[in-house]
Amino acid sequence: MAKPFKKVIYLFFALILFSGQARATHIVGGDLTYDYLGGNNYRIYLYLYVDCFFGDQGAIDTDVNSQIGVFNSSGTLLQSLSISKQGPTRIEAKNYSCVVPPSDQCVDLFVYTASATLMDIPGGYTLVFQRCCRNGSIINIMNPGATGSTYRTFIPQRSNVGTNSSPRFSGTPPNFLCTNEPLVYDHSAIDPDGDSLSYELFRPLHGASQTDPQPTPNEFTPQVGVTWRNPYNNTNQVASTPGMVIHPNTGLLEVTPTTTGQFVVGIAVHEYRNGVRINTVFRDFQFNIYNCNFTVKSVFAPIKAYCSNSVTFSNSSSGNPARYKWDFGIDSREDDTSNAFSPTFVFPGPGIYTVRLYAYSSTGCANSSTKVVHILEDKFDGLIQDSIACYMAKIQLGPENTEPGINYVWTPATGLDNAFVSNPVATITADRTYTVRKSSVSCHVETAVNVFKNTIDAEFVHEYLPPCDGLRVKFHAIGTNYTDLFWDFGDATTDRDFSYDTSSTWFYTDSGIVYVNLWMENEHCKDSIVKPIRIIFPEIFTAVIDTSICLGDRIVIGPLNDTSILSFSWSTSEYMSDDEVLYPVIEPEKSIAYVLLKTYAHCQQKDSFNVRVNELPDLSIMRSFPGRICADDSVLLSATGEYSFEWFPKTGLTTPYEALTYAQPDSSRWYFLRATTGANCTDFDSVFLELYPQWEVNLDPIYVACRDEVFLPDLSIPEAEITWRETGADVFIDSIRKEGFYIVNARTQCQDLFDTFQFAYYQESYCLVNFPNAFTPNGDGLNDSYPYSGDFRNIFGVECTFDSYQLILFNRWGEIVFRSNDPTEEWDGTYKNNGGIQEVFGYYLTYKEFDWCRGGYVVKVKKGNFTALH
């Protein structure tokens, strides 16, 4: 049989508001309940809490009506209902005595109601309201500004469980909470039908979205919870010490917040009938947590000391209370009170007492706080007595603690597996006194326990006894604090190799390694030790054979067939790195003999060997030419002696394996010679061949100088003889004083270099100002303007540029007929309607031109006469 779906009613706001207001973050909590009115009639209540301080007032004002979607178990929409808003009611409860409410907290409650006619159908109904979004400043969930809310409840099938009205919470949630202030808040609910109720924390439900903040009730949406931000979860919804809890039977919520901020919290009340859950009402709410101010604040603590019945209290209350009242928590007495500021009270004896201090303001406001006083008995049940234990034994020092709120500290912590529990395990390595402090919230007691190490420390020594034809070994026990011992000498040839004596001798008949065991014990402890003992009969040994080396060589000497020698000596330490080692390094400067003396079990043997030191080659390179050489020159390199030779590198050498070779290097370089004697002793020598440098003469093809300047090109070649002369002449000169062509000759040790060049003087002007002496302004297109006739560049040249150009034309009477500062502007011959009469005119031109020799601009003047021919 298919499992029926629960029929669902979705309650959605149908707000005709732009999307920005629609998803405004003003919702801080809510819950959804209903009443059965008889027949098929129900009344539905949506309690919606909004932020009236930071919330978007426009969004609050427009949340007027909503839609109810009625779905059957298959998710089909059955009908739509409307729901209307009532309120608001300002939540102004003060949940702490004498608190000053924060100025920026404001919560309003709106109640939405709807009437519904719902037939009894299989599976019942689920009522759901969705709205987005929550405040973006919420701390304990991910992406709160994009997370919406869902409030839902369930109407069960009447034919199965009977008619039902849902439970509803008795009061409104706390509008604000204070850090470090315990709050016990009645979050219980009532049920009109008398059904059993239980409470738990639950994960608030997410609903709607930023893109669809008021979903249309046409599709069933599965239940999805908010995403917690680490470290928060279903049972750790608020930063609180101790953690926030709700009593499952009473609905009392206990929380002591430790962090300011906004946290969303979920509370579920489950409804049971005949032991079967028939409905759950969910409420989530935004806890606004502040560092609160109080008009008066009760703060006190017992002064911690060694536990006794007399306890003194320190009072650090704030707000300048007018008076105090202490209640020391002894129910059987009425005199357990005080009005002192910091009283001392004598309690009846060890035990746990809850003390309360009331601090009263001048206006009568009372703020109270409680502290637990736990007086401990000055005794430690279950501690071990002072004890003696073996080395590395483990002892538990105390019993397991069964008292809550009790702390232990053991000192020193050395050797303990945990110094902060009642029953640490001590590993015994030395005599120690352990002190334990047992502390409650208000006082402490101390005691000590001693543990002593019972030390045996099994140990023995041995010595070898003569004669040398076999080995006897004497063993002697040197352990401490033992009463009995037992030897096992490790002789594999017999099973009677044991003894109970402190000193014992055993004769071994075979060589090798034996393992000797010694056991020791007393009435408390045991200890043992095993040592490997070398049993080796003396035998002939051979040191390094006679050898030949070269002067300066280093070698290692020592025995060839016996590396286990325990006692030895060398006949001399000359040229030896360390004569106390069996294999020293030697570097003899002459031939020498060494003797090694071996001593073992009172027996001595020796061997000797000779070291012959061969001389190195007497090597010196000679060369045919002592100084630098020219490129492509050859130098004879040679050496003498009855040796084998090898030159390297071999580049440029004629015979690299002979005593004589010609070298023709392509660059300055080192040559090395290796000579080897008949005893295979080698030595080296070297020679450096340096080449004269190669030079080039590359002068400019032409040099230009100012007139009257004495000139000679710069040419620097070290150690060269340099001469200058004019082409075709035989006389050398030391400077150039006229234009022409010249030759330079540079002679070095290896080169004779030549080059030629031209010398010229700088021309003062390259602007060729050459005005014509006539022009014909008759309009025929030829020479119609003056002075250039439109051909400025042909007259002055393409490289000519003027600076400060001015041209003045005047007639014979001095009258100016034309003036211009633009060299491209010309006179067309017109002046006062002269009618084309032939006439003589004058011109006066000034301009600036850069003079390279003078290093600046100079003023140029050109003047003369010309005729206008008509």
Rosetta blueprint (number, residue, H / E / L):
1 M L
2 A L
3 K L
4 P L
5 F L
6 K L
7 K E
8 V E
9 I E
10 Y E
11 L E
12 F E
13 F E
14 A L
15 L L
16 I L
17 L L
18 F L
19 S H
20 G H
21 Q H
22 A H
23 R L
24 A L
25 T L
26 H L
27 I E
28 V E
29 G E
30 G E
31 D E
32 L E
33 T E
34 Y E
35 D E
36 Y E
37 L E
38 G E
39 G L
40 N L
41 N E
42 Y E
43 R E
44 I E
45 Y E
46 L E
47 Y E
48 L E
49 Y E
50 V E
51 D E
52 C L
53 F L
54 F L
55 G L
56 D L
57 Q H
58 G H
59 A H
60 I H
61 D H
62 T H
63 D L
64 V L
65 N E
66 S E
67 Q E
68 I E
69 G E
70 V E
71 F E
72 N L
73 S L
74 S L
75 G L
76 T L
77 L E
78 L E
79 Q E
80 S E
81 L E
82 S E
83 I E
84 S E
85 K E
86 Q E
87 G E
88 P E
89 T E
90 R E
91 I L
92 E L
93 A L
94 K L
95 N L
96 Y L
97 S L
98 C L
99 V E
100 V E
101 P L
102 P L
103 S L
104 D L
105 Q L
106 C L
107 V E
108 D E
109 L E
110 F E
111 V E
112 Y E
113 T E
114 A E
115 S E
116 A E
117 T E
118 L L
119 M L
120 D L
121 I L
122 P L
123 G L
124 G L
125 Y E
126 T E
127 L E
128 V E
129 F E
130 Q E
131 R E
132 C L
133 C L
134 R L
135 N L
136 G L
137 S L
138 I E
139 I L
140 N L
141 I E
142 M L
143 N L
144 P H
145 G H
146 A H
147 T L
148 G L
149 S E
150 T E
151 Y E
152 R E
153 T E
154 F E
155 I E
156 P L
157 Q L
158 R H
159 S H
160 N H
161 V H
162 G L
163 T L
164 N L
165 S L
166 S L
167 P L
168 R E
169 F E
170 S L
171 G L
172 T L
173 P L
174 P L
175 N L
176 F L
177 L E
178 C E
179 T L
180 N L
181 E L
182 P L
183 L E
184 V E
185 Y E
186 D E
187 H L
188 S L
189 A E
190 I E
191 D L
192 P L
193 D L
194 G L
195 D L
196 S E
197 L E
198 S E
199 Y E
200 E E
201 L E
202 F L
203 R L
204 P L
205 L E
206 H E
207 G L
208 A L
209 S L
210 Q L
211 T L
212 D L
213 P L
214 Q L
215 P L
216 T L
217 P L
218 N L
219 E L
220 F L
221 T L
222 P L
223 Q L
224 V E
225 G E
226 V L
227 T L
228 W E
229 R L
230 N L
231 P L
232 Y L
233 N E
234 N L
235 T L
236 N E
237 Q L
238 V L
239 A L
240 S E
241 T L
242 P L
243 G L
244 M L
245 V E
246 I E
247 H L
248 P L
249 N L
250 T L
251 G L
252 L E
253 L E
254 E E
255 V E
256 T L
257 P E
258 T L
259 T L
260 T L
261 G E
262 Q E
263 F E
264 V E
265 V E
266 G E
267 I E
268 A E
269 V E
270 H E
271 E E
272 Y E
273 R E
274 N L
275 G L
276 V E
277 R E
278 I E
279 N E
280 T E
281 V E
282 F E
283 R E
284 D E
285 F E
286 Q E
287 F E
288 N E
289 I E
290 Y E
291 N L
292 C L
293 N E
294 F E
295 T L
296 V L
297 K E
298 S L
299 V L
300 F E
301 A E
302 P E
303 I L
304 K L
305 A E
306 Y E
307 C L
308 S L
309 N L
310 S E
311 V E
312 T E
313 F E
314 S E
315 N E
316 S L
317 S L
318 S E
319 G L
320 N L
321 P L
322 A L
323 R E
324 Y E
325 K E
326 W E
327 D E
328 F L
329 G L
330 I L
331 D L
332 S L
333 R L
334 E L
335 D L
336 D L
337 T E
338 S E
339 N L
340 A L
341 F L
342 S L
343 P L
344 T E
345 F E
346 V E
347 F L
348 P L
349 G L
350 P L
351 G E
352 I E
353 Y E
354 T E
355 V E
356 R E
357 L E
358 Y E
359 A E
360 Y E
361 S L
362 S L
363 T L
364 G L
365 C L
366 A E
367 N E
368 S E
369 S E
370 T E
371 K E
372 V E
373 V E
374 H E
375 I E
376 L L
377 E L
378 D L
379 K L
380 F L
381 D L
382 G L
383 L L
384 I L
385 Q L
386 D L
387 S E
388 I E
389 A E
390 C E
391 Y L
392 M L
393 A L
394 K E
395 I E
396 Q E
397 L L
398 G L
399 P L
400 E L
401 N L
402 T L
403 E L
404 P L
405 G L
406 I L
407 N E
408 Y E
409 V E
410 W E
411 T E
412 P L
413 A L
414 T L
415 G L
416 L E
417 D L
418 N L
419 A L
420 F L
421 V L
422 S L
423 N L
424 P L
425 V E
426 A E
427 T E
428 I L
429 T L
430 A L
431 D L
432 R E
433 T E
434 Y E
435 T E
436 V E
437 R E
438 K E
439 S E
440 S L
441 V L
442 S L
443 C E
444 H E
445 V E
446 E E
447 T E
448 A E
449 V E
450 N E
451 V E
452 F E
453 K E
454 N E
455 T L
456 I L
457 D L
458 A L
459 E L
460 F E
461 V E
462 H E
463 E E
464 Y E
465 L E
466 P L
467 P L
468 C L
469 D L
470 G L
471 L E
472 R E
473 V E
474 K E
475 F E
476 H E
477 A E
478 I L
479 G L
480 T L
481 N L
482 Y L
483 T L
484 D E
485 L E
486 F E
487 W E
488 D E
489 F L
490 G L
491 D L
492 A L
493 T L
494 T L
495 D L
496 R L
497 D L
498 F E
499 S E
500 Y L
501 D L
502 T L
503 S E
504 S E
505 T E
506 W E
507 F E
508 Y E
509 T L
510 D L
511 S L
512 G E
513 I E
514 V E
515 Y E
516 V E
517 N E
518 L E
519 W E
520 M E
521 E E
522 N L
523 E L
524 H L
525 C L
526 K E
527 D E
528 S E
529 I E
530 V E
531 K E
532 P E
533 I E
534 R E
535 I E
536 I L
537 F L
538 P L
539 E L
540 I L
541 F L
542 T L
543 A E
544 V L
545 I L
546 D L
547 T E
548 S E
549 I E
550 C E
551 L L
552 G L
553 D L
554 R L
555 I E
556 V E
557 I L
558 G L
559 P E
560 L L
561 N L
562 D L
563 T L
564 S L
565 I L
566 L L
567 S E
568 F E
569 S E
570 W E
571 S L
572 T L
573 S L
574 E L
575 Y L
576 M E
577 S L
578 D L
579 D L
580 E L
581 V L
582 L L
583 Y L
584 P L
585 V E
586 I E
587 E L
588 P L
589 E L
590 K L
591 S L
592 I E
593 A E
594 Y E
595 V E
596 L E
597 L E
598 K E
599 T E
600 Y E
601 A L
602 H L
603 C E
604 Q E
605 Q E
606 K E
607 D E
608 S E
609 F E
610 N E
611 V E
612 R E
613 V E
614 N E
615 E L
616 L L
617 P L
618 D L
619 L L
620 S L
621 I L
622 M E
623 R E
624 S L
625 F L
626 P L
627 G L
628 R L
629 I E
630 C L
631 A L
632 D L
633 D L
634 S L
635 V E
636 L E
637 L E
638 S E
639 A L
640 T L
641 G L
642 E L
643 Y L
644 S E
645 F E
646 E E
647 W E
648 F E
649 P L
650 K L
651 T L
652 G L
653 L E
654 T L
655 T L
656 P L
657 Y L
658 E L
659 A L
660 L E
661 T E
662 Y E
663 A E
664 Q L
665 P L
666 D L
667 S L
668 S L
669 R E
670 W E
671 Y E
672 F E
673 L E
674 R E
675 A E
676 T E
677 T L
678 G L
679 A L
680 N L
681 C L
682 T E
683 D E
684 F E
685 D E
686 S E
687 V E
688 F E
689 L E
690 E L
691 L E
692 Y L
693 P L
694 Q L
695 W L
696 E L
697 V L
698 N L
699 L L
700 D L
701 P L
702 I E
703 Y E
704 V E
705 A E
706 C L
707 R L
708 D L
709 E L
710 V L
711 F E
712 L L
713 P L
714 D L
715 L L
716 S L
717 I L
718 P L
719 E L
720 A L
721 E E
722 I E
723 T E
724 W E
725 R E
726 E E
727 T L
728 G L
729 A L
730 D L
731 V L
732 F E
733 I E
734 D L
735 S L
736 I E
737 R L
738 K L
739 E L
740 G E
741 F E
742 Y E
743 I E
744 V E
745 N E
746 A E
747 R E
748 T L
749 Q L
750 C L
751 Q L
752 D E
753 L E
754 F E
755 D E
756 T E
757 F E
758 Q E
759 F E
760 A E
761 Y E
762 Y L
763 Q L
764 E L
765 S L
766 Y L
767 C L
768 L L
769 V L
770 N L
771 F L
772 P L
773 N L
774 A E
775 F E
776 T L
777 P L
778 N L
779 G L
780 D L
781 G L
782 L L
783 N L
784 D L
785 S L
786 Y E
787 P L
788 Y L
789 S L
790 G L
791 D L
792 F H
793 R H
794 N H
795 I H
796 F H
797 G L
798 V L
799 E L
800 C L
801 T L
802 F L
803 D E
804 S E
805 Y E
806 Q E
807 L E
808 I E
809 L E
810 F E
811 N E
812 R L
813 W L
814 G L
815 E L
816 I E
817 V E
818 F E
819 R E
820 S E
821 N L
822 D L
823 P L
824 T L
825 E L
826 E L
827 W E
828 D L
829 G L
830 T L
831 Y L
832 K L
833 N L
834 N L
835 G L
836 G L
837 I L
838 Q L
839 E E
840 V E
841 F E
842 G E
843 Y E
844 Y E
845 L E
846 T E
847 Y E
848 K E
849 E E
850 F E
851 D E
852 W L
853 C L
854 R L
855 G L
856 G E
857 Y E
858 V E
859 V E
860 K E
861 V E
862 K E
863 K E
864 G E
865 N E
866 F E
867 T E
868 A E
869 L L
870 H L
